[in-house]
Amino acid sequence: MVRCPECAVEIDLDEDEVEEGEILNCPECEAELEVVQTHPVHLNVISEDEEEEEAEKEGDDGDMRDGVLEDEEEDFEE
């Protein structure tokens, strides 16, 4: 048994059936949770900010960009 770090509801997980890096959803608050440890199971909340940062870093083809957003590039051109 492990608790959701967001809402503290108990989640029934078998530590032998989950893998590090696996993404789960809390059945109560629907937070996205990443398994960061398996024995014992430890979960971290994946925040929307982290997801947005990763999306900004990757280009359309999945390559890392130089950190300048397209909107910012337009500002520099003016």
Z-matrix of the N, CA and C atoms (Angstrom, degrees):
N
C 1 1.453
C 2 1.530 1 108.30
N 3 1.315 2 116.40 1 134.39
C 4 1.461 3 122.29 2 178.33
C 5 1.526 4 107.61 3 -135.20
N 6 1.312 5 116.61 4 152.71
C 7 1.468 6 120.49 5 -179.82
C 8 1.520 7 110.68 6 -102.53
N 9 1.314 8 115.28 7 143.77
C 10 1.459 9 121.06 8 174.44
C 11 1.528 10 107.67 9 -66.68
N 12 1.326 11 117.97 10 127.49
C 13 1.466 12 119.59 11 179.38
C 14 1.530 13 113.42 12 -69.28
N 15 1.319 14 117.35 13 -13.23
C 16 1.467 15 121.52 14 -179.03
C 17 1.529 16 111.42 15 -88.70
N 18 1.348 17 117.37 16 -49.44
C 19 1.468 18 120.61 17 -173.91
C 20 1.526 19 113.56 18 -119.28
N 21 1.320 20 118.42 19 -5.82
C 22 1.469 21 125.49 20 176.19
C 23 1.529 22 114.65 21 72.03
N 24 1.327 23 118.25 22 11.63
C 25 1.460 24 119.86 23 176.12
C 26 1.534 25 108.32 24 -70.83
N 27 1.338 26 116.84 25 145.42
C 28 1.460 27 120.73 26 178.01
C 29 1.525 28 109.84 27 -75.69
N 30 1.333 29 115.66 28 132.62
C 31 1.462 30 121.90 29 178.53
C 32 1.516 31 107.14 30 -116.74
N 33 1.324 32 116.34 31 126.42
C 34 1.458 33 121.52 32 -178.73
C 35 1.522 34 109.18 33 -83.71
N 36 1.334 35 116.48 34 103.63
C 37 1.459 36 122.21 35 179.18
C 38 1.520 37 109.17 36 -126.32
N 39 1.320 38 116.27 37 140.58
C 40 1.457 39 121.80 38 173.44
C 41 1.520 40 107.25 39 -94.93
N 42 1.329 41 117.31 40 116.85
C 43 1.468 42 120.33 41 -175.73
C 44 1.516 43 112.65 42 -61.77
N 45 1.330 44 117.66 43 -17.74
C 46 1.464 45 120.63 44 177.11
C 47 1.528 46 112.33 45 -83.87
N 48 1.338 47 117.25 46 -10.70
C 49 1.463 48 120.41 47 -176.76
C 50 1.525 49 113.64 48 -108.92
N 51 1.328 50 117.94 49 -1.41
C 52 1.468 51 120.59 50 176.72
C 53 1.521 52 109.19 51 -112.73
N 54 1.328 53 115.74 52 154.75
C 55 1.460 54 121.56 53 -179.39
C 56 1.519 55 109.56 54 -121.30
N 57 1.328 56 115.97 55 150.25
C 58 1.462 57 120.05 56 174.73
C 59 1.521 58 109.39 57 -58.58
N 60 1.323 59 116.16 58 137.22
C 61 1.459 60 121.09 59 -179.55
C 62 1.518 61 113.33 60 91.17
N 63 1.330 62 117.20 61 -11.23
C 64 1.469 63 120.83 62 179.90
C 65 1.530 64 109.25 63 -67.95
N 66 1.323 65 116.09 64 142.22
C 67 1.461 66 122.36 65 179.84
C 68 1.525 67 108.50 66 -105.17
N 69 1.330 68 115.54 67 128.79
C 70 1.460 69 122.50 68 179.43
C 71 1.521 70 108.86 69 -125.09
N 72 1.331 71 115.68 70 161.97
C 73 1.456 72 120.85 71 173.57
C 74 1.516 73 108.78 72 -115.10
N 75 1.324 74 116.35 73 136.22
C 76 1.456 75 120.95 74 176.37
C 77 1.526 76 108.21 75 -68.12
N 78 1.337 77 117.72 76 131.15
C 79 1.468 78 119.53 77 -179.93
C 80 1.529 79 113.03 78 -69.20
N 81 1.326 80 117.63 79 -19.52
C 82 1.459 81 121.34 80 -177.87
C 83 1.531 82 112.49 81 -91.96
N 84 1.337 83 116.81 82 -58.39
C 85 1.474 84 120.20 83 -174.58
C 86 1.527 85 112.88 84 -101.71
N 87 1.332 86 117.13 85 -4.29
C 88 1.463 87 124.55 86 178.01
C 89 1.530 88 113.59 87 63.94
N 90 1.337 89 117.28 88 19.58
C 91 1.464 90 120.46 89 176.18
C 92 1.522 91 109.18 90 -66.58
N 93 1.338 92 116.46 91 143.91
C 94 1.461 93 120.48 92 174.17
C 95 1.519 94 107.70 93 -81.52
N 96 1.327 95 115.65 94 128.10
C 97 1.454 96 121.69 95 -175.68
C 98 1.514 97 109.82 96 -123.53
N 99 1.318 98 116.46 97 139.07
C 100 1.458 99 121.41 98 177.20
C 101 1.522 100 108.81 99 -108.27
N 102 1.336 101 115.95 100 133.55
C 103 1.458 102 121.11 101 174.91
C 104 1.529 103 106.73 102 -77.02
N 105 1.336 104 116.77 103 114.13
C 106 1.463 105 120.38 104 -178.83
C 107 1.523 106 112.08 105 -104.31
N 108 1.335 107 116.10 106 -10.77
C 109 1.463 108 121.32 107 178.57
C 110 1.518 109 107.12 108 -155.86
N 111 1.337 110 117.22 109 145.89
C 112 1.463 111 119.20 110 -176.57
C 113 1.524 112 115.20 111 -110.93
N 114 1.291 113 120.22 112 -25.35
C 115 1.477 114 121.19 113 -177.94
C 116 1.512 115 110.41 114 -130.27
N 117 1.321 116 120.93 115 87.77
C 118 1.459 117 128.51 116 0.33
C 119 1.527 118 110.82 117 -79.78
N 120 1.325 119 115.27 118 164.35
C 121 1.468 120 120.35 119 -179.35
C 122 1.527 121 109.06 120 -68.25
N 123 1.325 122 115.31 121 132.07
C 124 1.464 123 121.82 122 175.75
C 125 1.525 124 107.48 123 -131.48
N 126 1.338 125 115.92 124 130.46
C 127 1.462 126 121.94 125 -177.56
C 128 1.521 127 110.60 126 -114.38
N 129 1.322 128 116.05 127 144.31
C 130 1.465 129 122.97 128 171.75
C 131 1.515 130 108.55 129 -120.72
N 132 1.319 131 116.03 130 143.73
C 133 1.462 132 121.52 131 175.97
C 134 1.521 133 108.15 132 -75.15
N 135 1.321 134 116.01 133 133.74
C 136 1.461 135 121.13 134 172.83
C 137 1.517 136 105.79 135 -92.70
N 138 1.321 137 116.27 136 109.67
C 139 1.459 138 119.63 137 -176.83
C 140 1.519 139 110.17 138 -79.53
N 141 1.316 140 115.97 139 156.42
C 142 1.461 141 120.80 140 177.86
C 143 1.518 142 110.16 141 -64.49
N 144 1.332 143 117.42 142 -31.78
C 145 1.464 144 120.97 143 178.37
C 146 1.519 145 110.94 144 -61.52
N 147 1.351 146 116.96 145 -42.14
C 148 1.461 147 120.80 146 179.24
C 149 1.520 148 110.54 147 -63.57
N 150 1.340 149 116.76 148 -41.48
C 151 1.464 150 120.80 149 179.62
C 152 1.522 151 110.45 150 -63.72
N 153 1.338 152 117.21 151 -42.26
C 154 1.463 153 121.11 152 -179.78
C 155 1.525 154 110.76 153 -65.67
N 156 1.340 155 117.23 154 -39.98
C 157 1.461 156 120.49 155 178.90
C 158 1.521 157 110.74 156 -62.29
N 159 1.326 158 117.14 157 -42.63
C 160 1.462 159 120.74 158 179.29
C 161 1.524 160 110.51 159 -64.29
N 162 1.337 161 117.09 160 -41.03
C 163 1.459 162 120.85 161 -179.65
C 164 1.529 163 110.39 162 -65.52
N 165 1.331 164 117.01 163 -37.16
C 166 1.463 165 120.42 164 179.68
C 167 1.521 166 111.69 165 -68.28
N 168 1.318 167 116.89 166 -32.60
C 169 1.458 168 121.17 167 -177.76
C 170 1.518 169 112.21 168 -74.38
N 171 1.336 170 117.13 169 -24.76
C 172 1.456 171 120.85 170 -176.66
C 173 1.521 172 110.63 171 -98.01
N 174 1.318 173 116.67 172 139.00
C 175 1.456 174 121.71 173 174.71
C 176 1.518 175 109.71 174 -82.15
N 177 1.330 176 117.14 175 -174.40
C 178 1.455 177 121.69 176 -179.78
C 179 1.520 178 112.47 177 -61.48
N 180 1.324 179 117.39 178 -32.42
C 181 1.457 180 120.39 179 -178.45
C 182 1.524 181 112.19 180 -94.59
N 183 1.345 182 117.72 181 10.64
C 184 1.451 183 121.33 182 178.06
C 185 1.513 184 113.98 183 87.64
N 186 1.349 185 117.47 184 -2.35
C 187 1.459 186 120.42 185 178.50
C 188 1.520 187 109.61 186 -77.75
N 189 1.307 188 115.00 187 151.46
C 190 1.454 189 119.87 188 177.43
C 191 1.526 190 108.84 189 -70.95
N 192 1.325 191 116.26 190 140.38
C 193 1.460 192 121.40 191 178.40
C 194 1.511 193 109.14 192 -99.44
N 195 1.301 194 116.22 193 174.97
C 196 1.459 195 120.61 194 -178.20
C 197 1.524 196 112.85 195 -82.30
N 198 1.316 197 118.04 196 8.40
C 199 1.454 198 121.91 197 176.70
C 200 1.514 199 113.93 198 90.06
N 201 1.319 200 119.32 199 -0.90
C 202 1.458 201 122.49 200 178.99
C 203 1.518 202 108.10 201 -96.59
N 204 1.311 203 116.07 202 124.33
C 205 1.454 204 120.66 203 179.08
C 206 1.518 205 109.93 204 -79.14
N 207 1.330 206 116.13 205 154.94
C 208 1.463 207 120.57 206 -178.33
C 209 1.523 208 111.34 207 -58.29
N 210 1.347 209 118.17 208 -41.01
C 211 1.459 210 121.40 209 179.30
C 212 1.525 211 110.55 210 -61.15
N 213 1.335 212 116.21 211 -39.91
C 214 1.456 213 120.15 212 179.73
C 215 1.523 214 110.63 213 -68.24
N 216 1.337 215 117.08 214 -35.01
C 217 1.459 216 120.95 215 179.01
C 218 1.519 217 110.23 216 -61.29
N 219 1.336 218 117.18 217 -39.83
C 220 1.457 219 121.14 218 179.67
C 221 1.525 220 110.52 219 -63.58
N 222 1.345 221 117.16 220 -38.72
C 223 1.457 222 121.18 221 179.54
C 224 1.519 223 111.03 222 -62.11
N 225 1.324 224 117.04 223 -37.28
C 226 1.455 225 121.01 224 -179.35
C 227 1.525 226 111.89 225 -70.41
N 228 1.317 227 117.90 226 -29.03
C 229 1.457 228 122.04 227 -176.56
C 230 1.520 229 112.22 228 -75.97
N 231 1.323 230 117.93 229 -23.81
C 232 1.467 231 121.52 230 -175.58
C 233 1.482 232 113.46 231 -72.67
